[in-house]
Amino acid sequence: MFNTDKELDISNASRGIWLVKVPKYIASKWEKAPSSIEVGKLKINRNANQKVQVSLTLSESMLCMDNDNQESIPRNHRLDVTPVTRQILGVFSQTSNAYKNEESISESDKLILEGKIVQRLECRPYADDDYMKLKLDSFRKAHKPLRLVKQLDKVVQNYKPVSTHKHLKEYEEKKKAEGKRSRDDKNAVLDMLFKAFDKHQYYNIKDLVLITKQPVGYLKDILKEVCNHNMKNPHKNMWELKPEYRHYKKEETNGAGQSNVS
């Protein structure tokens, strides 16, 4: 919405308005009622002490509306009147055009003071049979538990427990695809290890298992014979060939003064 300077229409500022509070069951009925039907009649009387007595009688057409829930509501109500003296409350209305733009503001788009609230009225039902039945139903609904224990006489197919979870299924499929690792000849495993250590000086156990495809326990037994397991940084938990099995070339210095290791 655009911020525009508008004049406030205060021609109805002196008009008195009643602020009426009604029960929820009446408000819900009135919201659903079409504009073509009569919702009720208001009766205003003055007694001998000039005290105002106001009563509301709901129409038969509104009581019969939406009878699918079979809920009967009281028809007759009284309205307790309380004058508003210590507060200044007003009612405003605004007519707006949904398709207006900043350049063109229609004359009907304005802010109006409809009047000030002079009376507060609270609508209360009489304690008749319909009201007592309505309150009893509301108490029963409020104390009805949200969850109930129900005995089943047959298998319910709404929920079926999962026998195998996704990550376990993926692990089993991977295990089947790789096949069960079998022990190869010791000399063949040593040849694979020496070829691997020709490329790199340090390996962790996971990489060596992938290279040799041997069971972890069997591979560690062979590694203990020909390798040292480093327990200190910078190569902690890495395997390295024992000195007697190493055959790395010594450092060679090129013409530029740089050393090469192969």
SEVEXDREN-316311 format. One record per residue (C-alpha): residue in one letter; residue number from 1; x, y, z; chain. Coordinates in pm, 1 decimal. Example, Ala and Ser with C-alpha at 12.3 -4.5 7.8 and 13.67 -1.06 7.14 Angstrom:
residues 2
(rec A,1,(1230.0,-450.0,780.0),A);
(rec S,2,(1367.0,-106.0,714.0),A);
END
This chain:
residues 262
(rec M,1,(0.0,0.0,0.0),A);
(rec F,2,(111.4,354.2,-69.4),A);
(rec N,3,(151.4,612.1,204.1),A);
(rec T,4,(-76.6,903.5,113.8),A);
(rec D,5,(-202.4,1203.8,303.5),A);
(rec K,6,(-577.8,1162.6,348.3),A);
(rec E,7,(-839.0,1369.4,524.0),A);
(rec L,8,(-1032.6,1204.1,807.1),A);
(rec D,9,(-1408.7,1220.5,771.8),A);
(rec I,10,(-1540.5,1306.9,1122.7),A);
(rec S,11,(-1898.7,1384.2,1029.8),A);
(rec N,12,(-2012.7,1085.6,1244.2),A);
(rec A,13,(-1786.7,1164.2,1541.4),A);
(rec S,14,(-2080.2,1234.6,1771.7),A);
(rec R,15,(-2257.1,906.3,1694.9),A);
(rec G,16,(-2261.5,654.8,1979.0),A);
(rec I,17,(-2173.5,290.1,1905.5),A);
(rec W,18,(-2225.5,-22.2,2114.4),A);
(rec L,19,(-1938.4,-270.3,2149.3),A);
(rec V,20,(-2095.2,-615.4,2188.1),A);
(rec K,21,(-1912.6,-931.8,2296.9),A);
(rec V,22,(-2090.3,-1251.8,2193.0),A);
(rec P,23,(-2011.3,-1619.8,2268.1),A);
(rec K,24,(-1803.1,-1815.8,2020.9),A);
(rec Y,25,(-2093.4,-2036.0,1911.3),A);
(rec I,26,(-2290.6,-1726.6,1803.7),A);
(rec A,27,(-1990.7,-1567.9,1630.4),A);
(rec S,28,(-1922.6,-1885.2,1429.6),A);
(rec K,29,(-2288.9,-1903.9,1323.7),A);
(rec W,30,(-2291.8,-1538.9,1214.8),A);
(rec E,31,(-1972.5,-1581.5,1011.2),A);
(rec K,32,(-2129.5,-1868.5,815.4),A);
(rec A,33,(-2470.2,-1703.0,777.1),A);
(rec P,34,(-2549.0,-1559.2,431.3),A);
(rec S,35,(-2642.5,-1192.4,408.2),A);
(rec S,36,(-2993.2,-1277.0,287.8),A);
(rec I,37,(-3123.8,-1424.9,615.8),A);
(rec E,38,(-3221.1,-1268.6,946.7),A);
(rec V,39,(-2984.3,-1374.4,1225.8),A);
(rec G,40,(-3182.5,-1245.4,1523.1),A);
(rec K,41,(-3385.6,-970.1,1687.0),A);
(rec L,42,(-3270.6,-718.8,1947.4),A);
(rec K,43,(-3520.5,-595.9,2208.7),A);
(rec I,44,(-3450.8,-288.4,2424.9),A);
(rec N,45,(-3665.4,-203.3,2730.7),A);
(rec R,46,(-3645.6,38.3,3018.6),A);
(rec N,47,(-3769.2,-61.2,3361.7),A);
(rec A,48,(-3922.3,162.5,3629.7),A);
(rec N,49,(-3572.4,275.9,3740.4),A);
(rec Q,50,(-3491.3,381.6,3382.8),A);
(rec K,51,(-3236.8,101.2,3358.7),A);
(rec V,52,(-3187.6,-35.5,3008.0),A);
(rec Q,53,(-3258.6,-404.3,2956.3),A);
(rec V,54,(-3143.4,-557.9,2628.0),A);
(rec S,55,(-3222.2,-908.7,2503.6),A);
(rec L,56,(-3128.3,-1099.8,2187.9),A);
(rec T,57,(-3339.4,-1370.4,2027.3),A);
(rec L,58,(-3169.5,-1573.2,1752.3),A);
(rec S,59,(-3375.1,-1643.5,1442.8),A);
(rec E,60,(-3505.6,-1989.9,1362.1),A);
(rec S,61,(-3335.6,-1986.3,1021.3),A);
(rec M,62,(-2993.2,-1933.3,1180.1),A);
(rec L,63,(-3051.1,-2207.8,1438.8),A);
(rec C,64,(-3140.8,-2454.5,1161.9),A);
(rec M,65,(-2834.7,-2360.9,957.2),A);
(rec D,66,(-2540.0,-2605.2,956.2),A);
(rec N,67,(-2720.6,-2875.7,1148.9),A);
(rec D,68,(-2476.2,-3147.1,1040.1),A);
(rec N,69,(-2293.2,-3134.0,1373.2),A);
(rec Q,70,(-2620.9,-3181.6,1563.5),A);
(rec E,71,(-2525.2,-2906.9,1808.4),A);
(rec S,72,(-2815.9,-2713.7,1958.2),A);
(rec I,73,(-2736.4,-2365.8,2090.9),A);
(rec P,74,(-2944.5,-2142.3,2318.6),A);
(rec R,75,(-3187.4,-1912.1,2141.4),A);
(rec N,76,(-3253.3,-1643.9,2403.9),A);
(rec H,77,(-2978.1,-1426.1,2550.8),A);
(rec R,78,(-2949.4,-1119.4,2770.4),A);
(rec L,79,(-2700.3,-838.6,2714.9),A);
(rec D,80,(-2538.3,-687.9,3023.1),A);
(rec V,81,(-2481.3,-316.1,2964.5),A);
(rec T,82,(-2175.2,-131.2,3098.1),A);
(rec P,83,(-2128.1,241.1,3018.3),A);
(rec V,84,(-1786.5,347.4,2885.3),A);
(rec T,85,(-1675.9,653.0,3081.4),A);
(rec R,86,(-1302.3,622.8,3148.0),A);
(rec Q,87,(-1190.1,531.4,2796.1),A);
(rec I,88,(-1215.5,694.6,2459.0),A);
(rec L,89,(-1269.6,424.0,2198.9),A);
(rec G,90,(-1352.5,488.0,1836.2),A);
(rec V,91,(-1447.5,285.9,1531.5),A);
(rec F,92,(-1279.4,366.7,1200.1),A);
(rec S,93,(-1347.3,241.5,850.1),A);
(rec Q,94,(-1153.1,269.7,529.6),A);
(rec T,95,(-1273.1,222.0,175.6),A);
(rec S,96,(-995.4,121.9,-58.7),A);
(rec N,97,(-945.9,35.5,-423.7),A);
(rec A,98,(-724.5,-269.9,-475.2),A);
(rec Y,99,(-611.9,-145.0,-815.8),A);
(rec K,100,(-521.8,209.8,-715.8),A);
(rec N,101,(-181.7,354.1,-791.2),A);
(rec E,102,(16.2,638.8,-643.7),A);
(rec E,103,(-89.0,887.6,-908.4),A);
(rec S,104,(-464.7,819.3,-906.0),A);
(rec I,105,(-644.5,794.0,-571.0),A);
(rec S,106,(-1021.3,757.8,-604.6),A);
(rec E,107,(-1258.6,979.3,-409.2),A);
(rec S,108,(-1409.2,672.0,-236.5),A);
(rec D,109,(-1070.3,578.3,-90.5),A);
(rec K,110,(-1083.5,760.5,242.8),A);
(rec L,111,(-1070.0,713.8,618.8),A);
(rec I,112,(-1392.7,761.3,816.2),A);
(rec L,113,(-1459.9,792.6,1188.0),A);
(rec E,114,(-1782.8,595.3,1229.8),A);
(rec G,115,(-1838.1,701.5,1592.4),A);
(rec K,116,(-1725.5,652.6,1949.5),A);
(rec I,117,(-1809.0,360.4,2176.9),A);
(rec V,118,(-2047.9,462.3,2453.6),A);
(rec Q,119,(-2169.0,123.2,2578.2),A);
(rec R,120,(-2014.6,-220.0,2626.3),A);
(rec L,121,(-2251.1,-514.0,2613.2),A);
(rec E,122,(-2175.9,-874.9,2697.4),A);
(rec C,123,(-2412.2,-1132.9,2551.1),A);
(rec R,124,(-2494.6,-1407.7,2802.3),A);
(rec P,125,(-2729.4,-1705.8,2755.4),A);
(rec Y,126,(-3001.9,-1791.9,3002.1),A);
(rec A,127,(-2940.5,-2107.6,3205.6),A);
(rec D,128,(-3199.3,-2316.6,3020.3),A);
(rec D,129,(-3184.3,-2679.5,2906.1),A);
(rec D,130,(-3016.7,-2594.7,2573.9),A);
(rec Y,131,(-2738.5,-2402.8,2747.3),A);
(rec M,132,(-2679.7,-2678.8,3001.8),A);
(rec K,133,(-2658.1,-2935.1,2724.2),A);
(rec L,134,(-2414.0,-2715.1,2532.6),A);
(rec K,135,(-2187.4,-2676.7,2837.6),A);
(rec L,136,(-2203.0,-3050.5,2908.8),A);
(rec D,137,(-2092.7,-3128.1,2552.3),A);
(rec S,138,(-1807.9,-2876.4,2578.5),A);
(rec F,139,(-1688.0,-3033.3,2906.6),A);
(rec R,140,(-1692.8,-3378.8,2750.3),A);
(rec K,141,(-1492.9,-3261.7,2449.4),A);
(rec A,142,(-1238.2,-3085.1,2672.5),A);
(rec H,143,(-1181.8,-3396.2,2886.7),A);
(rec K,144,(-1170.8,-3637.3,2596.2),A);
(rec P,145,(-813.9,-3770.6,2565.6),A);
(rec L,146,(-630.9,-3705.8,2241.8),A);
(rec R,147,(-501.0,-4064.5,2226.6),A);
(rec L,148,(-693.7,-4378.4,2311.2),A);
(rec V,149,(-584.5,-4739.8,2355.0),A);
(rec K,150,(-765.3,-4960.5,2109.2),A);
(rec Q,151,(-747.2,-5338.6,2084.8),A);
(rec L,152,(-686.6,-5464.8,1731.3),A);
(rec D,153,(-850.5,-5780.7,1608.7),A);
(rec K,154,(-659.8,-5793.7,1278.8),A);
(rec V,155,(-330.4,-5686.8,1127.9),A);
(rec V,156,(-319.0,-5317.0,1035.2),A);
(rec Q,157,(-131.0,-5251.7,711.6),A);
(rec N,158,(-82.0,-4877.9,766.5),A);
(rec Y,159,(268.9,-4929.0,902.9),A);
(rec K,160,(518.5,-5196.5,814.5),A);
(rec P,161,(846.0,-5216.6,1010.2),A);
(rec V,162,(1165.6,-5193.5,809.8),A);
(rec S,163,(1367.3,-5514.0,836.0),A);
(rec T,164,(1684.7,-5368.4,682.9),A);
(rec H,165,(1784.8,-5004.3,696.6),A);
(rec K,166,(1927.6,-4826.1,395.2),A);
(rec H,167,(2286.5,-4794.2,519.1),A);
(rec L,168,(2298.4,-5162.4,620.4),A);
(rec K,169,(2161.2,-5267.0,283.6),A);
(rec E,170,(2423.0,-5059.9,102.1),A);
(rec Y,171,(2697.3,-5217.0,314.9),A);
(rec E,172,(2578.3,-5570.1,237.2),A);
(rec E,173,(2560.4,-5494.7,-135.9),A);
(rec K,174,(2910.4,-5348.5,-129.6),A);
(rec K,175,(3038.8,-5650.6,58.1),A);
(rec K,176,(2886.1,-5886.7,-197.1),A);
(rec A,177,(3025.3,-5685.0,-489.9),A);
(rec E,178,(3378.1,-5689.0,-348.5),A);
(rec G,179,(3355.1,-6052.8,-252.2),A);
(rec K,180,(3504.7,-6215.6,51.4),A);
(rec R,181,(3876.8,-6147.2,81.2),A);
(rec S,182,(4084.7,-6463.8,70.4),A);
(rec R,183,(4442.7,-6502.0,181.8),A);
(rec D,184,(4693.3,-6498.8,-101.1),A);
(rec D,185,(5037.6,-6655.0,-86.6),A);
(rec K,186,(5270.0,-6467.3,148.3),A);
(rec N,187,(5533.3,-6408.2,-117.9),A);
(rec A,188,(5272.0,-6265.7,-353.9),A);
(rec V,189,(5153.4,-6025.6,-81.7),A);
(rec L,190,(5514.1,-5921.4,-12.9),A);
(rec D,191,(5567.9,-5847.7,-383.4),A);
(rec M,192,(5260.7,-5622.2,-383.6),A);
(rec L,193,(5383.2,-5444.6,-70.7),A);
(rec F,194,(5732.4,-5383.8,-204.5),A);
(rec K,195,(5593.3,-5247.2,-530.8),A);
(rec A,196,(5369.6,-5014.2,-333.5),A);
(rec F,197,(5655.9,-4890.1,-114.5),A);
(rec D,198,(5859.8,-4824.4,-430.1),A);
(rec K,199,(5605.8,-4547.4,-507.3),A);
(rec H,200,(5554.9,-4403.8,-158.2),A);
(rec Q,201,(5747.7,-4432.6,165.7),A);
(rec Y,202,(5448.2,-4422.4,405.0),A);
(rec Y,203,(5105.9,-4591.6,393.8),A);
(rec N,204,(4816.8,-4632.9,632.2),A);
(rec I,205,(4653.0,-4970.2,680.7),A);
(rec K,206,(4339.7,-4880.5,486.1),A);
(rec D,207,(4535.2,-4802.0,170.3),A);
(rec L,208,(4737.2,-5121.3,200.5),A);
(rec V,209,(4418.4,-5327.0,238.0),A);
(rec L,210,(4281.1,-5171.1,-81.4),A);
(rec I,211,(4607.8,-5239.5,-265.4),A);
(rec T,212,(4658.5,-5599.3,-156.3),A);
(rec K,213,(4288.0,-5696.6,-102.0),A);
(rec Q,214,(4390.3,-5908.9,197.0),A);
(rec P,215,(4220.5,-5956.2,536.4),A);
(rec V,216,(4334.7,-5694.1,784.5),A);
(rec G,217,(4465.0,-5939.3,1043.5),A);
(rec Y,218,(4662.0,-6144.1,788.5),A);
(rec L,219,(4807.4,-5826.5,632.6),A);
(rec K,220,(4920.3,-5687.0,968.4),A);
(rec D,221,(5105.8,-6009.2,1047.1),A);
(rec I,222,(5306.3,-5971.6,724.7),A);
(rec L,223,(5361.9,-5597.7,778.2),A);
(rec K,224,(5512.6,-5660.6,1122.8),A);
(rec E,225,(5786.4,-5870.9,958.7),A);
(rec V,226,(5898.6,-5618.0,698.3),A);
(rec C,227,(5765.2,-5280.8,821.7),A);
(rec N,228,(5777.4,-5047.6,1118.6),A);
(rec H,229,(5460.2,-4889.3,1257.9),A);
(rec N,230,(5525.7,-4522.8,1335.0),A);
(rec M,231,(5376.0,-4404.5,1666.1),A);
(rec K,232,(5497.4,-4042.9,1652.5),A);
(rec N,233,(5427.0,-3745.9,1431.7),A);
(rec P,234,(5457.4,-3646.6,1153.5),A);
(rec H,235,(5377.8,-3997.8,1023.4),A);
(rec K,236,(5178.1,-4130.7,1315.7),A);
(rec N,237,(4990.5,-4460.0,1253.8),A);
(rec M,238,(5165.6,-4499.6,916.0),A);
(rec W,239,(5361.7,-4804.7,800.9),A);
(rec E,240,(5718.7,-4782.4,664.5),A);
(rec L,241,(5962.9,-5048.2,541.2),A);
(rec K,242,(6232.1,-5154.8,782.8),A);
(rec P,243,(6582.1,-5020.5,695.5),A);
(rec E,244,(6705.9,-5358.1,574.9),A);
(rec Y,245,(6426.5,-5375.5,315.5),A);
(rec R,246,(6466.0,-5025.4,179.7),A);
(rec H,247,(6639.2,-4965.5,-148.4),A);
(rec Y,248,(6568.8,-4595.8,-212.3),A);
(rec K,249,(6821.5,-4415.6,-431.1),A);
(rec K,250,(7046.7,-4169.4,-255.6),A);
(rec E,251,(7000.0,-3798.4,-308.6),A);
(rec E,252,(7158.6,-3663.4,-624.3),A);
(rec T,253,(7254.2,-3300.4,-660.7),A);
(rec N,254,(7196.2,-3145.1,-1002.3),A);
(rec G,255,(7382.7,-2859.6,-1150.1),A);
(rec A,256,(7147.6,-2601.9,-998.8),A);
(rec G,257,(7230.2,-2718.9,-648.1),A);
(rec Q,258,(6892.4,-2893.4,-601.4),A);
(rec S,259,(6868.1,-3251.1,-472.2),A);
(rec N,260,(6652.7,-3520.4,-635.1),A);
(rec V,261,(6524.8,-3827.3,-458.0),A);
(rec S,262,(6372.9,-4116.7,-651.4),A);
END
